[in-house]
């Protein structure tokens, strides 16, 4: 809905994206003045739970109108409308005392009376959530900014969900220093589309972070959902595991804002359980994940894995977990660093397990810089099904746009750049940037997956005279262009 001004121009209503972004910017500017918040790792979670409570109160009010017997999850005086909506309400020490000593403890202590009760969800979300603002006056200013946002309709909630995701992307700036890297949305979308989860299948991300893969899987399946009962079953079938409290909090909120009433995310370390204890009842149809890599697990975690496949590198441990947790016939898309492709020793043994127990049908080699500026580590996407030994593996080298060598924060990878790969996926042919390698060749090479593109010239085996000729030609062209630029400058 828009509002007509006296000049005949239309003004955006308060719930539209531009106004939402403006309100959030003003709130964050205010938060920078508070001595209790140090950087975005403090400010964004603080703002996130305030936005969440405001959005949740909008959902509660809408359901109170449309559902005759609806019982509010949060009751007076702890609802947003009770303590936050009045711009002239509590402020200063009175506000911080009420939030710290009454509102947040009440939310943490909520308890449901049956399955799918949102009280349990809120209790889990707020169990490790705290108000970190010291000034009650600045807190009142932030609350007023958040209260300016209208969440009265489902469209506004959807808008907030997308804006919320933009905040999650900003977490990468702050989190990069602590070894956390969030998956770019184009990569998530491509992986979900190619793995193609369907209603009725169990979908797991064992390192779900802020819930990007789970949200995208839900959106991917939504057009196929034909009833409310089926939608509820899809919500129940989305499963996540997250070790760290901040991503867990953000992931729970992300799913709730996308309509998942009771997100099935567990706050634990997926690697902390002996892998042999993962039985048939724990296995799933689809796994989509970008597990942490470059980090190290505690020595006690290593004992959960076979003696000949123990390593402190988390990427290798998660790969073993994924193989174990897939059902027979299950499908997986996983992000891995280059080291997984070329490593020997323990890495080679884990790759041997992968290629003998699963069909590693596709490796998509991403261009340099896809995760820039958060990490420069080259990455790859592995796609496999748990259907028995690999017969051949296709490699697809995703090329950056013409004239580009890589990506940056201001020029990121776009989903459209996967279009050629998606078109090739179902009707595979060899070409300049796609080739296949039989299992026997991989086995003979010690399960090394870091294979060069056979359709490109190998500089190491070309005649020196030919290389020098090309170098001289290139230098001549450069000098000619520089001379032309000099003439134009004169």
Number of C-alpha atoms within 10 A of each C-alpha: 10 11 12 12 9 7 6 8 10 12 12 14 16 19 21 18 16 13 16 21 17 14 20 22 13 14 21 18 13 15 26 15 13 18 11 15 18 13 11 20 16 17 20 20 22 19 20 18 19 19 22 20 19 24 26 21 20 21 19 18 16 15 15 14 10 9 9 8 9 12 11 15 18 19 11 10 11 17 20 22 16 12 18 23 16 14 15 9 12 17 20 14 14 12 19 22 14 16 19 14 11 13 17 19 17 16 23 19 14 17 16 14 9 9 8 15 14 21 21 20 24 23 20 22 21 18 16 13 19 14 18 18 19 15 18 19 18 19 23 21 17 21 23 18 21 24 21 17 23 19 24 16 15 16 12 21 21 15 19 26 21 16 17 21 18 12 18 22 17 15 20 21 17 18 15 14 11 8 14 19 24 22 20 17 17 17 19 23 19 20 23 25 14 14 19 15 21 18 20 15 15 22 30 28 25 26 25 25 31 26 29 24 28 30 22 18 26 26 14 17 18 15 8 12 17 10 9 9 10 15 19 16 16 22 23 18 21 23 20 28 22 23 18 13 16 17 21 26 25 24 26 25 27 26 24 21 23 18 19 20 17 20 24 19 25 17 16 17 14 19 21 16 15 15 19 11 10 13 11 12 8 11 20 22 22 27 27 27 28 23 22 21 21 12 11 13 14 9 11 8 18 20 16 17 19 13 10 10 17 18 20 15 16 17 24 22 25 22 19 19 20 25 23 21 24 24 21 18 15 22 25 27 25 22 24 24 18 17 19 21 20 16 18 15 10 15 23 20 16 23 25 18 15 23 24 17 18 25 22 25 18 18 22 18 22 22 18 18 21 26 24 20 16 20 15 11 16 17 22 21 19 19 23 23 25 24 16 15 17 20 15 18 21 20 23 24 19 18 16 18 12 6 6 9 11 17 19 14 13 8 11 16 24 16 14 10 15 16 12 10 17 14 10 13 14 9 7 13 11 13 11 11 16 21 18 18 15 12 19 12 12 17 15 9 11 16 24 19 21 14 12 12 17 13 12 9 10 10 9 7 7 10 9 11 9 9 12 11 11 12 12 11 11 12 12 12 12 12 11 12 12 12 12 11 11 10 9 8 7 5
